[in-house]
Amino acid sequence: MTSDLQTLFRQEVELAKTEIREEGTKAGKAAGMYGGAGFGGYMVALFLSLAAVFGLANVMDAGWAALIVAAVWAVIAAVLYVMGRSRMREVSPKPEQTVQTLKEDAQWARHPTK
């Protein structure tokens, strides 16, 4: 019976490894698609910025038009930076709930009757 349990356990572990490998492959492909979408979005922003510069260059000097578009992007970047910084300050690197349950487990192990 012990050898049957060991065989069953090994088969379950192999099945889990296979499933994890397949899911990892799917996740990798999805991440690649996200990367491609990000690059596509970057290209859209770049060409829209160029279009804005050329459009503004029709009514003012091209240097000023480029400066205005760059200033708009600087404001966008600053707003995103401030928002990201404030959200990052809310992140706690310590897993509070896990620490609490470990403390409870340790207390129970010291005094299992309480």
Accessible surface in RSA format (square Angstrom, percent):
REM  Atomic radii and reference values for relative SASA: ProtOr
REM  Chains: A
REM  Algorithm: Lee & Richards
REM  Probe-radius: 1.40
REM  Slices: 20
REM RES _ NUM      All-atoms   Total-Side   Main-Chain    Non-polar    All polar
REM                ABS   REL    ABS   REL    ABS   REL    ABS   REL    ABS   REL
RES MET A   1   180.44  93.4 138.85  91.9  41.59  99.0 105.49  89.7  74.95  99.3
RES THR A   2    95.11  67.6  92.79  94.1   2.32   5.5  57.30  77.0  37.81  57.2
RES SER A   3    71.79  60.7  67.86  90.6   3.93   9.1  45.95  97.8  25.84  36.2
RES ASP A   4   100.47  70.4  95.03  94.6   5.44  12.9  26.96  63.4  73.51  73.3
RES LEU A   5   100.92  56.2  97.39  69.7   3.53   8.9  97.96  68.8   2.96   8.0
RES GLN A   6    89.54  50.1  85.99  62.8   3.55   8.5  24.43  52.0  65.11  49.4
RES THR A   7    66.21  47.1  65.48  66.4   0.73   1.7  45.38  60.9  20.83  31.5
RES LEU A   8    95.44  53.1  94.17  67.4   1.27   3.2  95.06  66.8   0.38   1.0
RES PHE A   9   138.96  69.5 135.16  83.7   3.80   9.9 138.68  84.1   0.28   0.8
RES ARG A  10   149.92  62.9 147.63  75.3   2.29   5.5  57.22  78.2  92.70  56.2
RES GLN A  11   107.72  60.2 100.74  73.6   6.98  16.6  38.19  81.3  69.53  52.7
RES GLU A  12    91.93  52.8  87.99  66.6   3.94   9.4  33.17  64.2  58.76  48.0
RES VAL A  13    53.51  35.2  50.96  46.1   2.55   6.2  53.44  46.4   0.07   0.2
RES GLU A  14    94.22  54.1  94.03  71.1   0.19   0.5  44.84  86.7  49.38  40.3
RES LEU A  15    96.83  53.9  92.17  65.9   4.65  11.7  96.15  67.5   0.68   1.8
RES ALA A  16    44.21  40.7  41.84  64.6   2.38   5.4  43.96  61.9   0.25   0.7
RES LYS A  17   101.86  49.7  97.63  59.9   4.23  10.1  54.57  49.1  47.28  50.4
RES THR A  18    54.65  38.9  54.65  55.4   0.00   0.0  37.61  50.5  17.04  25.8
RES GLU A  19    93.82  53.9  92.82  70.2   1.00   2.4  30.21  58.4  63.61  51.9
RES ILE A  20   124.68  71.0 121.61  90.6   3.08   7.4 123.41  88.9   1.27   3.5
RES ARG A  21   147.83  62.1 139.31  71.0   8.52  20.3  74.87 102.3  72.96  44.2
RES GLU A  22    98.75  56.7  94.15  71.2   4.59  10.9  35.66  69.0  63.08  51.5
RES GLU A  23    98.39  56.5  95.20  72.0   3.19   7.6  43.71  84.6  54.68  44.6
RES GLY A  24    41.73  51.5   0.00   N/A  41.73  51.5  32.43  89.0   9.30  20.8
RES THR A  25    74.41  52.9  63.55  64.4  10.86  25.9  49.08  65.9  25.33  38.3
RES LYS A  26   128.79  62.8 122.79  75.3   6.00  14.3  81.73  73.6  47.06  50.1
RES ALA A  27    61.76  56.8  50.36  77.7  11.41  25.9  58.14  81.9   3.62   9.6
RES GLY A  28    44.93  55.4   0.00   N/A  44.93  55.4  34.69  95.2  10.25  22.9
RES LYS A  29   138.62  67.6 127.51  78.2  11.10  26.4  83.02  74.7  55.60  59.2
RES ALA A  30    45.35  41.7  41.26  63.7   4.09   9.3  43.72  61.6   1.63   4.3
RES ALA A  31    60.57  55.7  50.13  77.4  10.45  23.8  52.89  74.5   7.68  20.3
RES GLY A  32    49.66  61.2   0.00   N/A  49.66  61.2  38.86 106.6  10.80  24.2
RES MET A  33   143.39  74.3 130.92  86.6  12.47  29.7 107.49  91.4  35.90  47.6
RES TYR A  34   172.81  80.7 164.69  93.7   8.12  21.1 117.30  88.1  55.52  68.4
RES GLY A  35    46.55  57.4   0.00   N/A  46.55  57.4  38.32 105.2   8.23  18.4
RES GLY A  36    44.86  55.3   0.00   N/A  44.86  55.3  35.21  96.6   9.65  21.6
RES ALA A  37    68.43  62.9  46.90  72.4  21.54  49.0  58.35  82.2  10.08  26.7
RES GLY A  38    46.73  57.6   0.00   N/A  46.73  57.6  38.46 105.5   8.27  18.5
RES PHE A  39   128.89  64.5 122.08  75.6   6.81  17.7 126.58  76.7   2.31   6.6
RES GLY A  40    30.83  38.0   0.00   N/A  30.83  38.0  30.19  82.8   0.64   1.4
RES GLY A  41    40.75  50.3   0.00   N/A  40.75  50.3  32.56  89.3   8.19  18.4
RES TYR A  42   132.30  61.8 124.22  70.7   8.08  21.0  93.22  70.1  39.07  48.2
RES MET A  43    57.29  29.7  57.17  37.8   0.12   0.3  52.94  45.0   4.35   5.8
RES VAL A  44    88.03  57.9  84.02  76.1   4.00   9.6  87.82  76.3   0.21   0.6
RES ALA A  45    28.85  26.5  24.82  38.3   4.03   9.2  28.56  40.2   0.29   0.8
RES LEU A  46    69.59  38.8  63.88  45.7   5.71  14.4  68.77  48.3   0.82   2.2
RES PHE A  47   115.71  57.9 111.12  68.8   4.58  11.9 111.51  67.6   4.20  12.0
RES LEU A  48   117.14  65.2 112.46  80.5   4.68  11.8 112.78  79.2   4.36  11.7
RES SER A  49    19.45  16.4  15.67  20.9   3.78   8.7  16.21  34.5   3.24   4.5
RES LEU A  50    72.27  40.2  72.25  51.7   0.02   0.1  72.27  50.8   0.00   0.0
RES ALA A  51    57.44  52.8  44.69  69.0  12.75  29.0  49.69  70.0   7.75  20.5
RES ALA A  52    44.52  40.9  32.33  49.9  12.19  27.7  43.54  61.3   0.98   2.6
RES VAL A  53    22.71  14.9  22.71  20.6   0.00   0.0  22.71  19.7   0.00   0.0
RES PHE A  54   135.36  67.7 131.56  81.5   3.80   9.9 132.12  80.1   3.24   9.3
RES GLY A  55    39.27  48.4   0.00   N/A  39.27  48.4  30.38  83.4   8.89  19.9
RES LEU A  56    54.49  30.3  53.35  38.2   1.14   2.9  53.73  37.7   0.76   2.1
RES ALA A  57    32.38  29.8  14.72  22.7  17.66  40.2  14.72  20.7  17.66  46.8
RES ASN A  58   131.81  90.9  95.08  91.9  36.73  88.4  25.94  62.4 105.87 102.3
RES VAL A  59   117.11  77.1  80.19  72.6  36.91  88.9  88.30  76.7  28.80  78.1
RES MET A  60    71.39  37.0  52.63  34.8  18.76  44.7  64.59  54.9   6.80   9.0
RES ASP A  61    96.11  67.3  80.46  80.1  15.65  37.0  31.32  73.7  64.79  64.6
RES ALA A  62    56.32  51.8  51.81  80.0   4.50  10.2  52.15  73.4   4.17  11.1
RES GLY A  63    47.47  58.5   0.00   N/A  47.47  58.5  37.38 102.6  10.09  22.6
RES TRP A  64   155.23  62.3 153.90  74.5   1.33   3.1 125.55  66.9  29.68  48.2
RES ALA A  65     0.00   0.0   0.00   0.0   0.00   0.0   0.00   0.0   0.00   0.0
RES ALA A  66    45.60  41.9  41.52  64.1   4.08   9.3  42.05  59.2   3.54   9.4
RES LEU A  67   101.87  56.7  98.39  70.4   3.48   8.7 101.34  71.2   0.52   1.4
RES ILE A  68    70.13  39.9  68.37  50.9   1.76   4.2  70.12  50.5   0.02   0.0
RES VAL A  69    16.73  11.0  15.90  14.4   0.84   2.0  16.73  14.5   0.00   0.0
RES ALA A  70    55.95  51.4  45.15  69.7  10.80  24.6  51.20  72.1   4.75  12.6
RES ALA A  71    50.96  46.9  44.25  68.3   6.72  15.3  50.39  71.0   0.57   1.5
RES VAL A  72    81.17  53.4  78.93  71.5   2.23   5.4  80.94  70.3   0.23   0.6
RES TRP A  73   108.82  43.7 107.03  51.8   1.79   4.2 100.66  53.7   8.16  13.2
RES ALA A  74    60.25  55.4  47.71  73.6  12.55  28.5  55.67  78.4   4.59  12.2
RES VAL A  75    95.69  63.0  93.05  84.2   2.63   6.3  95.66  83.1   0.03   0.1
RES ILE A  76    69.47  39.5  66.65  49.7   2.82   6.8  69.31  49.9   0.16   0.4
RES ALA A  77    59.26  54.5  51.11  78.9   8.15  18.5  55.72  78.5   3.54   9.4
RES ALA A  78    54.74  50.3  47.57  73.4   7.17  16.3  54.27  76.4   0.47   1.2
RES VAL A  79    79.74  52.5  76.03  68.8   3.71   8.9  79.59  69.2   0.15   0.4
RES LEU A  80   111.10  61.9 103.67  74.2   7.43  18.7 103.98  73.0   7.12  19.2
RES TYR A  81   140.80  65.7 130.88  74.5   9.92  25.8 105.61  79.4  35.19  43.4
RES VAL A  82    76.91  50.6  76.56  69.3   0.35   0.8  76.56  66.5   0.35   0.9
RES MET A  83    94.83  49.1  92.61  61.3   2.21   5.3  80.73  68.6  14.09  18.7
RES GLY A  84    39.83  49.1   0.00   N/A  39.83  49.1  34.81  95.5   5.03  11.3
RES ARG A  85   100.66  42.3  93.15  47.5   7.51  17.9  29.04  39.7  71.61  43.4
RES SER A  86    56.12  47.4  51.09  68.2   5.03  11.6  39.68  84.5  16.44  23.0
RES ARG A  87   162.80  68.4 160.25  81.7   2.54   6.1  48.33  66.1 114.46  69.4
RES MET A  88   134.00  69.4 126.59  83.8   7.41  17.6 112.34  95.5  21.65  28.7
RES ARG A  89   179.02  75.2 144.44  73.6  34.57  82.3  62.02  84.8 117.00  70.9
RES GLU A  90   141.77  81.4 108.70  82.2  33.07  78.7  47.49  91.9  94.28  77.0
RES VAL A  91    94.64  62.3  75.18  68.1  19.46  46.9  80.78  70.2  13.86  37.6
RES SER A  92    65.04  55.0  39.63  52.9  25.41  58.5  35.74  76.1  29.29  41.0
RES PRO A  93   130.28  94.9  96.85  88.3  33.43 121.5 105.88  87.4  24.40 151.7
RES LYS A  94   110.51  53.9 104.42  64.1   6.10  14.5  55.58  50.0  54.93  58.5
RES PRO A  95    80.52  58.7  66.87  61.0  13.64  49.6  80.20  66.2   0.32   2.0
RES GLU A  96   101.18  58.1  93.58  70.8   7.60  18.1  52.14 100.9  49.04  40.0
RES GLN A  97   147.80  82.6 139.06 101.6   8.74  20.8  49.80 106.0  98.00  74.3
RES THR A  98    70.32  50.0  67.54  68.5   2.78   6.6  40.99  55.1  29.33  44.3
RES VAL A  99    42.34  27.9  41.66  37.7   0.68   1.6  42.19  36.7   0.15   0.4
RES GLN A 100    91.96  51.4  91.42  66.8   0.55   1.3  34.44  73.3  57.52  43.6
RES THR A 101    59.03  42.0  58.89  59.7   0.13   0.3  48.34  64.9  10.68  16.2
RES LEU A 102   107.86  60.1 103.85  74.3   4.00  10.1 104.08  73.1   3.77  10.2
RES LYS A 103   128.73  62.8 120.90  74.2   7.83  18.6  74.89  67.4  53.84  57.3
RES GLU A 104    91.12  52.3  85.59  64.8   5.53  13.2  33.19  64.2  57.93  47.3
RES ASP A 105    86.38  60.5  83.44  83.0   2.94   7.0  25.65  60.4  60.73  60.6
RES ALA A 106    42.44  39.0  34.06  52.6   8.38  19.1  41.40  58.3   1.04   2.7
RES GLN A 107   104.30  58.3 104.07  76.1   0.23   0.5  20.92  44.5  83.39  63.2
RES TRP A 108   156.74  62.9 151.70  73.4   5.04  11.8 139.54  74.4  17.20  27.9
RES ALA A 109    69.33  63.7  45.00  69.4  24.34  55.4  48.04  67.7  21.29  56.4
RES ARG A 110   163.00  68.4 135.33  69.0  27.67  65.9  63.74  87.1  99.26  60.2
RES HIS A 111    82.28  45.0  78.48  54.5   3.81   9.7  47.31  48.8  34.97  40.7
RES PRO A 112    76.74  55.9  60.85  55.5  15.89  57.8  60.92  50.3  15.82  98.3
RES THR A 113   135.06  96.1  98.15  99.5  36.90  88.0  81.02 108.8  54.04  81.7
RES LYS A 114   184.03  89.8 125.15  76.8  58.88 140.2 112.10 100.9  71.94  76.6
END  Absolute sums over single chains surface
CHAIN  1 A    10038.3       8654.0       1384.4       7022.6       3015.8
END  Absolute sums over all chains
TOTAL         10038.3       8654.0       1384.4       7022.6       3015.8
